[in-house]
Amino acid sequence: MAVLDDAFIFGNMYIKKSIIVLATALFMVSGLQAQLLNKVIKSVSKDSSAGNVLSGISQGTSSLSTEDVAAGLKEALEKGTETGTAKLSAVDGFLKNAAIKILLPPEAQKAEQVLRSAGLGKLADNAISSMNHAAEDASKSAAPIFVNAIKQMTIQDAWAILKGADTSATHYLKTKTTDPLTTAFKPVIEQSLKKTDATKYWTDFATAYNKINVFGSNKLDTDLPGYVTGKALTGIFYEIGQQEKDIRKNPAARTTALLQKVFGSSN
């Protein structure tokens, strides 16, 4: 009977050891598989486009092709720039938008206070109004420059923008178009300032202040076209950024099947 007990105990110990050995073997195999998978991922990630695709898959965009992403981003940018520039080039597009309304240059704001206190606030109002209307006029020429920049977007640009911040596309446009927009805007704004009488109003404003401030050392002599050009560009990129945020966050703003597919998958 003791012999049978010993045999039973020995058998249990053998089974337990076998289970431990088997588990260890399975663990080692799983570890090797994990190492192999890690090597595959690293080797695939060396290729930029494949790495981007892999990144997209890991973040819920496995149904998107690189063509989808590029086309979707270009469509979103075209929609955003078209809507944004149309909104700003409309009557009072700048003037009645508190976020981007062009105010008098910083060096003229003291003069504005002096003139308003002297009952000459209308001169300041005319100058401000005409500057904003000049920016509206110039905004009409922005669309072709944006379209040209959008056409130059690469696959790598598109993936980075899709997975970037809320205004990544706007930032991309800003880096690509600020110089050509400045070159295109400034002569248009110079003409618009004349057309809207901004140059006259500014001259009247500065002359009135300089007469009141006859003993002051700071005379007003601002590069008005340069100032308005800079403010106009700031306003345009702000508005395009708002449009981009809307497309990313608001499903109702994705007005085409492609936009719904690309930005729906990126959420």
Summary of the structure (lengths in Angstrom):
residues: 267
radius of gyration: 32.2
end to end distance: 70.9
largest distance: 124.6
contacts: 805
relative contact order: 0.14
helix: 78%
strand: 0%
